[in-house]
Amino acid sequence: MPYASSAPVANRQPTQIRRLLQERLDALVRAHRVPGAQLAVHHDGVTYSAHTGVADAGTGRPLTAATAVPLGSLTKPYTAAAVLLLADDGDLGLDDPAGTYVPELRRAGRLTVRHLLSHTGGLPTGPGSDDAAGLTAARYLTAYCADRDAVGAPGTGFSYSNAGYVAAGRLIEEVTGMAWRDAVRTLVLEPLGTAPAFLGEPAPGRPVAGGHSVHPASGRVRPVRQTLAPVEDPAGGLAASAEDLVALGRALTGAGPRAVLSPQAAAEMRRPVPGAAPGALADAWGAGLALFQQDARLWCGHDGNAQGTSCHLRAEPDTGTVVAFTANANNGTALWHELAAELGPLTGEPVPAAARPPARGPAAALPQGAGSYRNGTVEYRVTADAAGGLALTVDGDTPAPLVCYPDLTCDLVDPATGRLVPGGRFLRDPASGAIDRLQISGRTARRTATA
């Protein structure tokens, strides 16, 4: 165990806590064969930091505390914070129609700015990065976010959407007159004391880690290239360190050392949005933040996976505790789950790595779930066998068996390992009671045909 000592954690010196964190991070990185990782924990007014391994497995370049790691979707809270700062200054309202600022969304029903930030606008997830390459935000939104592409009416449900954050970035540009990178640098990064690092842009004096793919059986490590299209920057274009993420987390609690977000703006980001039921992604969602219930406390944060990286942030506003973790490998999330479960002796309570698992009964057949579902350009095909067992195919990939439960949730069976992966549920039409939607990893698809 990481804290095997006769002295209570509260009685230990900061140097001892740092050493214990470093030793545990070193051990877990070796066990999971992750090339490099960073951990930063802010608790009781002290920030503890540890890092280990290499930033690039090919060159052996070391990963330091200052190394920026591609954040993937953990970019979204930075974009949301910029929007909240504009709202705090009176430049926009969170409940204003998004089309007021984003012309391409003027016909998208009663879609608000808050809907964009909380993934409750009914927008599709958006195209793949290859299809988005070369597009401006205006062309992207016109091509992929027309009313015909909606997966639901605004405010009626949750569907994780990169397109919504492309729209949020476009909104920032329209309101500020600056490109998204310049705006987020000026409004958020520099006030936080974070040296900016964007994908595809040199960061003078700032090392940036590469992503890696680790084979689960052999442990073979392969470099992975970042392929995010520039138009997707507001959804995933930042790189930062665990210490940078702690600075953001402290701002999100409303008690950071720098005047970035007002307490009111931070509280608004953490406030659960009605209709935001993200399934396995989190327990609730705010205006830019995932929310995780841990006993009586509601933590906020976000997870991010770029190509070959895994990054995680958790912050608890009542105690001011912030935990940030980055890894430059696709299997870093498994390391994060193990590490988070062991931080309780330091933070005083467990750190929620994921949403609470649902309380459900034994597996049950669900043949009525068979059919075709669509989210934008992505097709989900659910087939049933003779016994009513279901399997899911996404855009024609290898089918993954589904283990279904009476509450309509389901686990995916990883075809490679046989392990159960939580992350799905079927949804009923409130009027008819028939299954009309499928939510996988927070992304909701409308039913287009029965089996």
Backbone torsions as a table, in degrees:
resi	resn	phi	psi	omega
1	MET	NA	148.9	-173.7
2	PRO	-71.3	-22.6	-175.3
3	TYR	-117.7	37.3	-178.7
4	ALA	-72.8	94.7	-180.0
5	SER	-157.0	150.6	-179.3
6	SER	-74.9	-20.7	-178.2
7	ALA	-83.8	133.0	174.6
8	PRO	-58.6	150.0	-178.5
9	VAL	-55.9	-40.9	-177.3
10	ALA	-61.5	-23.5	-178.1
11	ASN	-93.9	-1.0	-176.7
12	ARG	-85.9	153.7	177.8
13	GLN	-79.6	150.8	178.9
14	PRO	-53.0	-37.4	-180.0
15	THR	-63.8	-35.5	178.9
16	GLN	-69.9	-40.5	178.8
17	ILE	-63.7	-43.2	177.9
18	ARG	-59.8	-42.3	-179.4
19	ARG	-63.5	-42.5	-179.9
20	LEU	-64.4	-41.6	177.9
21	LEU	-63.7	-42.8	179.9
22	GLN	-62.7	-44.6	-179.1
23	GLU	-62.1	-40.9	-178.2
24	ARG	-71.1	-40.2	178.0
25	LEU	-62.4	-43.3	177.1
26	ASP	-56.8	-45.6	-176.7
27	ALA	-65.9	-42.3	-178.4
28	LEU	-70.3	-36.4	177.1
29	VAL	-62.1	-41.5	176.8
30	ARG	-65.2	-44.2	-176.9
31	ALA	-63.7	-37.8	-177.4
32	HIS	-93.6	-3.3	178.4
33	ARG	60.0	36.1	176.2
34	VAL	-84.2	132.6	-178.9
35	PRO	-59.6	-45.4	-178.5
36	GLY	-155.5	154.9	-178.6
37	ALA	-155.1	156.7	175.4
38	GLN	-129.2	146.2	175.0
39	LEU	-137.1	132.6	173.8
40	ALA	-135.4	131.8	-178.5
41	VAL	-129.4	124.5	173.9
42	HIS	-107.7	120.7	-177.4
43	HIS	-152.2	135.8	180.0
44	ASP	52.7	39.9	174.6
45	GLY	81.0	3.1	-178.4
46	VAL	-122.0	137.4	174.7
47	THR	-104.2	124.0	177.4
48	TYR	-106.0	136.1	-175.6
49	SER	-134.1	140.8	176.8
50	ALA	-142.7	149.1	175.8
51	HIS	-150.9	155.8	-177.0
52	THR	-159.2	157.6	172.4
53	GLY	88.1	-158.4	-174.0
54	VAL	-117.9	150.1	176.0
55	ALA	-81.5	-26.2	-178.8
56	ASP	-141.0	113.9	-176.9
57	ALA	-68.0	-23.8	-179.2
58	GLY	-74.2	-40.0	-177.6
59	THR	-98.8	-17.3	-176.3
60	GLY	77.5	10.3	178.1
61	ARG	-59.0	127.3	-174.2
62	PRO	-70.2	149.6	172.8
63	LEU	-91.5	124.0	-177.9
64	THR	-109.4	177.2	176.6
65	ALA	-63.7	-27.5	-177.3
66	ALA	-89.7	-8.7	-177.8
67	THR	-63.1	129.9	176.3
68	ALA	-87.3	134.7	-179.9
69	VAL	-112.5	131.8	176.5
70	PRO	-53.7	124.4	-170.2
71	LEU	-87.2	-17.2	-173.4
72	GLY	59.5	-133.7	-174.2
73	SER	-69.8	-8.7	173.8
74	LEU	-70.3	-3.7	168.7
75	THR	-66.8	-31.7	-171.7
76	LYS	-58.2	-40.9	177.1
77	PRO	-61.7	-29.9	175.9
78	TYR	-67.2	-43.5	177.1
79	THR	-63.1	-44.1	179.5
80	ALA	-63.4	-39.3	178.7
81	ALA	-61.5	-38.9	177.2
82	ALA	-62.3	-41.1	177.9
83	VAL	-64.6	-41.9	180.0
84	LEU	-64.7	-35.7	176.8
85	LEU	-64.0	-40.2	177.0
86	LEU	-65.7	-38.9	177.7
87	ALA	-66.4	-40.1	179.6
88	ASP	-62.4	-31.7	179.1
89	ASP	-85.0	-1.8	179.0
90	GLY	83.4	12.9	-179.5
91	ASP	-79.9	-17.9	177.3
92	LEU	-159.7	168.5	175.1
93	GLY	-118.9	139.9	-178.5
94	LEU	-63.5	-26.0	-179.8
95	ASP	-102.2	13.9	170.8
96	ASP	-71.6	150.2	172.3
97	PRO	-60.1	132.9	-180.0
98	ALA	-60.2	-31.0	179.9
99	GLY	-65.0	-15.6	174.9
100	THR	-60.6	-32.8	-175.5
101	TYR	-113.1	-21.6	-177.4
102	VAL	-120.4	97.3	-173.0
103	PRO	-55.0	-33.5	-177.2
104	GLU	-67.0	-12.8	-178.3
105	LEU	-108.5	14.3	-176.0
106	ARG	-66.7	-22.5	-179.6
107	ARG	-103.8	11.8	-174.9
108	ALA	-90.2	50.3	176.3
109	GLY	60.6	-152.7	-180.0
110	ARG	-90.4	61.0	179.8
111	LEU	-87.2	120.4	-176.2
112	THR	-105.2	169.4	175.6
113	VAL	-60.6	-41.9	179.3
114	ARG	-61.3	-38.2	176.7
115	HIS	-59.5	-41.3	179.5
116	LEU	-59.7	-45.8	-174.1
117	LEU	-73.3	-24.9	-174.9
118	SER	-105.9	7.7	179.0
119	HIS	60.6	31.5	178.5
120	THR	-113.6	19.4	-177.9
121	GLY	-88.2	-4.4	-178.1
122	GLY	76.1	13.1	179.7
123	LEU	-80.0	150.1	176.4
124	PRO	-69.9	168.6	-178.6
125	THR	-66.7	-27.1	-178.3
126	GLY	106.6	164.1	-177.2
127	PRO	-75.5	170.2	172.6
128	GLY	-67.0	159.9	-176.2
129	SER	-61.5	-33.6	178.7
130	ASP	-62.8	-41.1	179.6
131	ASP	-72.2	-26.2	-178.7
132	ALA	-86.0	-13.2	-177.8
133	ALA	-59.2	132.4	177.5
134	GLY	86.0	-7.3	-179.6
135	LEU	-86.3	143.7	166.3
136	THR	-80.4	164.9	177.9
137	ALA	-60.5	-38.9	-179.3
138	ALA	-63.3	-44.9	179.7
139	ARG	-68.9	-38.9	178.0
140	TYR	-58.1	-51.4	-176.1
141	LEU	-68.1	-36.1	178.0
142	THR	-65.6	-40.2	-175.1
143	ALA	-77.1	-33.3	-168.8
144	TYR	-119.5	-4.0	-176.0
145	CYS	-127.6	31.7	173.2
146	ALA	-70.7	165.2	-179.3
147	ASP	-55.8	-33.4	-178.3
148	ARG	-66.2	-20.4	-178.0
149	ASP	-89.2	-5.4	-174.8
150	ALA	-63.6	141.2	176.3
151	VAL	-96.7	-1.8	177.7
152	GLY	176.7	167.1	177.8
153	ALA	-72.6	144.8	179.1
154	PRO	-54.7	134.1	176.9
155	GLY	84.6	1.1	-175.7
156	THR	-103.8	-3.9	-179.5
157	GLY	-179.8	173.1	-176.6
158	PHE	-105.8	133.9	170.2
159	SER	-150.1	113.3	-175.8
160	TYR	-59.5	129.0	-169.1
161	SER	-140.7	112.3	169.2
162	ASN	-65.0	-33.2	-179.7
163	ALA	-60.2	-36.4	178.0
164	GLY	-61.0	-32.9	179.6
165	TYR	-85.2	-24.5	167.0
166	VAL	-61.0	-42.0	177.6
167	ALA	-65.3	-40.2	178.5
168	ALA	-63.7	-39.2	176.1
169	GLY	-63.8	-40.2	177.1
170	ARG	-63.1	-39.9	177.6
171	LEU	-59.9	-46.1	179.4
172	ILE	-59.1	-42.1	-179.5
173	GLU	-65.8	-40.0	179.9
174	GLU	-66.9	-40.2	-176.1
175	VAL	-76.4	-39.8	-175.0
176	THR	-92.3	-21.3	-174.0
177	GLY	75.8	9.9	178.9
178	MET	-114.4	153.5	170.2
179	ALA	-62.7	153.1	-176.6
180	TRP	-54.9	-44.1	-178.6
181	ARG	-60.4	-43.2	179.6
182	ASP	-66.5	-39.8	-178.1
183	ALA	-67.2	-47.1	-178.4
184	VAL	-69.0	-31.4	175.4
185	ARG	-64.3	-46.4	-175.2
186	THR	-75.1	-41.7	-173.5
187	LEU	-83.2	-32.8	-169.8
188	VAL	-121.6	-56.0	-170.2
189	LEU	-65.3	-53.6	-177.7
190	GLU	-64.0	-41.8	174.6
191	PRO	-61.1	-29.6	176.5
192	LEU	-77.5	-11.5	-175.5
193	GLY	81.0	22.0	-178.4
194	THR	-97.1	123.8	175.2
195	ALA	-70.5	118.9	-173.1
196	PRO	-63.0	141.0	173.5
197	ALA	-144.8	116.6	-178.5
198	PHE	-116.2	146.5	177.9
199	LEU	-60.4	135.1	176.6
200	GLY	77.6	6.4	-179.4
201	GLU	-127.8	129.4	178.9
202	PRO	-58.0	140.1	177.0
203	ALA	-117.2	89.4	-174.6
204	PRO	-54.6	126.2	178.6
205	GLY	76.2	2.1	-177.5
206	ARG	-118.7	110.5	177.3
207	PRO	-70.0	143.3	179.2
208	VAL	-124.1	131.6	-179.2
209	ALA	-77.2	151.3	171.3
210	GLY	-91.3	158.0	175.7
211	GLY	-87.7	156.9	-178.1
212	HIS	-142.0	148.2	172.1
213	SER	-107.6	127.1	-179.8
214	VAL	-111.3	121.0	-179.9
215	HIS	-68.4	128.2	-173.5
216	PRO	-64.3	-28.1	-177.0
217	ALA	-93.3	-50.2	-175.2
218	SER	-87.1	-20.8	-175.5
219	GLY	78.1	6.9	-179.6
220	ARG	-64.5	133.4	-177.1
221	VAL	-105.2	129.9	-179.6
222	ARG	-129.1	130.3	176.2
223	PRO	-61.9	147.2	-179.7
224	VAL	-126.0	133.5	-179.2
225	ARG	-86.9	140.3	175.6
226	GLN	-76.5	129.0	-174.3
227	THR	-122.0	11.5	-178.4
228	LEU	-59.0	133.4	176.7
229	ALA	-73.8	144.9	-179.1
230	PRO	-54.7	-34.7	-179.1
231	VAL	-64.4	-20.8	-179.3
232	GLU	-88.9	4.8	-177.7
233	ASP	-49.4	-45.5	-177.6
234	PRO	-62.9	-17.7	179.0
235	ALA	-95.5	-20.1	-174.2
236	GLY	-169.1	22.8	-170.2
237	GLY	-96.3	6.6	-177.7
238	LEU	-97.6	155.3	167.8
239	ALA	-127.2	141.7	-177.8
240	ALA	-159.0	166.8	177.6
241	SER	-96.8	169.8	176.1
242	ALA	-61.9	-37.4	178.3
243	GLU	-65.7	-37.3	174.2
244	ASP	-61.0	-41.5	-179.0
245	LEU	-66.2	-34.2	175.7
246	VAL	-62.8	-39.4	177.4
247	ALA	-61.1	-42.3	175.9
248	LEU	-63.4	-46.3	-179.0
249	GLY	-58.9	-38.9	178.3
250	ARG	-66.3	-36.6	175.5
251	ALA	-65.3	-36.5	-179.2
252	LEU	-69.3	-24.6	175.3
253	THR	-79.0	-9.3	-178.5
254	GLY	81.6	10.2	-175.0
255	ALA	-132.8	28.4	-179.3
256	GLY	-73.4	165.3	-178.4
257	PRO	-74.4	-16.4	-178.7
258	ARG	-114.4	144.9	-177.7
259	ALA	-81.4	77.9	-179.7
260	VAL	-98.8	-65.6	175.2
261	LEU	-102.4	136.7	172.1
262	SER	-68.6	156.5	176.4
263	PRO	-54.8	-34.4	-179.7
264	GLN	-68.9	-40.9	179.5
265	ALA	-67.8	-40.3	178.0
266	ALA	-63.1	-42.1	179.0
267	ALA	-63.9	-34.9	179.2
268	GLU	-66.4	-38.5	177.6
269	MET	-64.8	-32.6	-176.4
270	ARG	-87.3	-8.3	-175.5
271	ARG	-74.0	125.9	179.7
272	PRO	-60.7	134.7	-179.5
273	VAL	-92.6	129.4	177.8
274	PRO	-57.0	138.1	179.0
275	GLY	86.2	-6.8	-178.8
276	ALA	-89.4	89.3	177.8
277	ALA	-113.0	92.4	-169.1
278	PRO	-83.9	7.0	178.5
279	GLY	65.4	-127.6	-174.3
280	ALA	-74.7	-12.1	-177.3
281	LEU	-70.7	-37.4	-176.0
282	ALA	-168.7	178.1	178.4
283	ASP	-88.5	-22.8	177.4
284	ALA	-164.1	179.7	179.7
285	TRP	-142.9	142.1	175.4
286	GLY	-107.6	-160.3	179.6
287	ALA	-82.3	71.6	178.8
288	GLY	113.4	-3.3	-175.2
289	LEU	-130.7	140.0	167.0
290	ALA	-76.4	146.1	-177.9
291	LEU	-122.2	134.6	-174.8
292	PHE	-126.8	122.2	178.9
293	GLN	-85.3	123.8	176.1
294	GLN	-128.6	103.0	-173.9
295	ASP	56.0	-122.3	-176.7
296	ALA	-91.6	0.1	-174.5
297	ARG	-108.4	146.8	178.0
298	LEU	-110.8	108.0	177.5
299	TRP	-85.5	153.9	174.2
300	CYS	-122.2	165.2	179.3
301	GLY	160.3	-154.2	-179.6
302	HIS	-169.4	158.7	172.8
303	ASP	-117.2	152.6	179.4
304	GLY	-146.7	136.2	175.9
305	ASN	-131.4	107.2	169.7
306	ALA	-86.7	-169.3	176.6
307	GLN	-68.9	106.4	177.0
308	GLY	75.2	27.8	172.9
309	THR	-137.9	158.6	177.7
310	SER	-140.1	119.5	-175.4
311	CYS	-132.5	143.0	-172.9
312	HIS	-145.7	141.3	179.0
313	LEU	-136.3	133.3	174.3
314	ARG	-135.2	137.2	178.9
315	ALA	-140.9	139.6	-178.6
316	GLU	-120.5	111.8	-170.1
317	PRO	-68.7	-30.2	-177.4
318	ASP	-67.0	-42.5	-179.3
319	THR	-96.4	-16.2	-176.3
320	GLY	78.4	10.2	-179.9
321	THR	-73.5	135.1	177.4
322	VAL	-133.1	134.7	177.3
323	VAL	-127.9	129.1	178.8
324	ALA	-132.2	140.1	-177.6
325	PHE	-140.9	136.5	173.0
326	THR	-132.1	147.1	174.3
327	ALA	-143.9	142.1	-178.4
328	ASN	-99.2	51.8	177.7
329	ALA	-153.6	152.5	-179.2
330	ASN	-66.6	-22.0	-179.1
331	ASN	-96.7	15.5	179.6
332	GLY	-67.4	-22.8	-179.2
333	THR	-64.7	-38.4	177.5
334	ALA	-62.7	-39.0	176.6
335	LEU	-63.4	-43.6	179.6
336	TRP	-58.2	-44.5	-179.3
337	HIS	-61.3	-42.1	179.4
338	GLU	-68.2	-41.6	-178.8
339	LEU	-66.7	-44.7	-177.7
340	ALA	-60.0	-37.3	-179.2
341	ALA	-66.3	-19.3	-176.1
342	GLU	-100.3	-0.3	-176.7
343	LEU	-87.0	-7.2	-177.8
344	GLY	-52.0	-44.5	179.4
345	PRO	-59.9	-24.4	177.9
346	LEU	-87.5	-45.1	-174.9
347	THR	-85.1	-11.3	-179.6
348	GLY	91.5	-11.5	176.6
349	GLU	-161.0	158.9	-178.7
350	PRO	-60.7	147.0	175.6
351	VAL	-93.6	123.1	-177.1
352	PRO	-72.2	114.4	178.2
353	ALA	-81.6	-25.4	-175.7
354	ALA	-153.6	179.3	177.0
355	ALA	-65.5	156.2	175.8
356	ARG	-64.6	134.4	177.4
357	PRO	-66.8	140.2	-179.5
358	PRO	-69.0	149.9	173.9
359	ALA	-86.1	112.7	-173.8
360	ARG	-142.7	162.1	-177.5
361	GLY	-84.6	-163.4	-179.8
362	PRO	-68.3	161.8	178.8
363	ALA	-58.8	148.3	-178.1
364	ALA	-143.9	147.3	177.0
365	ALA	-67.6	145.5	179.8
366	LEU	-140.8	62.3	-175.6
367	PRO	-61.3	-25.5	-179.2
368	GLN	-69.3	-8.1	176.5
369	GLY	-81.7	-11.6	-177.9
370	ALA	-65.1	140.0	179.1
371	GLY	153.1	-171.5	179.3
372	SER	-109.0	141.0	-179.7
373	TYR	-134.4	151.7	-176.8
374	ARG	-139.5	137.2	170.2
375	ASN	-126.4	103.1	-177.1
376	GLY	59.7	-120.2	-178.7
377	THR	-90.5	-2.5	-175.2
378	VAL	-96.2	129.0	177.7
379	GLU	-108.1	130.2	175.1
380	TYR	-108.6	123.2	-179.1
381	ARG	-115.3	119.5	178.9
382	VAL	-109.5	121.4	180.0
383	THR	-114.2	153.4	-179.7
384	ALA	-118.9	140.8	174.3
385	ASP	-91.2	-175.9	-175.0
386	ALA	-62.6	-27.7	-178.8
387	ALA	-90.2	2.0	-179.4
388	GLY	89.6	2.0	176.6
389	GLY	-71.9	143.2	-174.4
390	LEU	-108.5	154.9	173.0
391	ALA	-139.5	145.4	-176.1
392	LEU	-113.6	133.1	173.0
393	THR	-122.6	128.6	179.0
394	VAL	-108.8	115.7	-179.5
395	ASP	50.7	38.9	174.6
396	GLY	79.9	7.0	178.8
397	ASP	-71.0	-179.7	-179.4
398	THR	-57.8	129.3	179.9
399	PRO	-63.2	141.4	175.8
400	ALA	-116.4	121.0	177.2
401	PRO	-59.3	147.5	177.0
402	LEU	-111.1	135.6	171.0
403	VAL	-105.1	112.8	-173.0
404	CYS	-102.5	158.1	-176.3
405	TYR	-131.6	162.2	-175.6
406	PRO	-59.2	-26.0	179.8
407	ASP	-83.9	10.3	178.4
408	LEU	75.9	3.0	171.6
409	THR	-77.2	163.4	179.5
410	CYS	-152.3	152.7	172.5
411	ASP	-108.1	146.2	173.0
412	LEU	-93.6	140.2	175.6
413	VAL	-95.2	115.1	179.6
414	ASP	-62.0	116.9	-177.6
415	PRO	-61.1	-26.3	-176.4
416	ALA	-80.5	-36.8	-173.3
417	THR	-115.9	-17.0	-176.0
418	GLY	79.0	2.1	-178.8
419	ARG	-78.1	149.3	176.2
420	LEU	-81.4	131.6	179.3
421	VAL	-117.8	107.8	178.3
422	PRO	-63.8	153.5	176.2
423	GLY	152.9	8.0	-177.8
424	GLY	-135.1	160.5	171.7
425	ARG	-165.1	149.7	172.4
426	PHE	-95.0	150.8	-178.0
427	LEU	-126.1	144.0	-178.7
428	ARG	-99.4	149.3	169.8
429	ASP	-67.9	122.9	-177.9
430	PRO	-58.9	-28.6	-176.8
431	ALA	-81.0	-49.2	-174.2
432	SER	-95.0	-22.8	-175.6
433	GLY	82.2	-2.3	-179.8
434	ALA	-81.1	148.1	176.2
435	ILE	-67.6	120.7	-177.9
436	ASP	-127.3	-3.0	179.9
437	ARG	-145.7	156.8	176.4
438	LEU	-130.7	130.0	177.8
439	GLN	-114.3	120.6	179.1
440	ILE	-124.3	122.5	-178.4
441	SER	49.4	41.7	176.0
442	GLY	84.1	-8.7	-179.0
443	ARG	-98.6	125.8	-174.9
444	THR	-99.5	134.2	179.1
445	ALA	-120.2	137.3	178.2
446	ARG	-81.9	143.9	176.7
447	ARG	-72.2	131.4	178.4
448	THR	-111.8	-20.0	179.9
449	ALA	-162.3	150.0	171.9
450	THR	-86.0	170.5	-178.3
451	ALA	-65.7	NA	NA
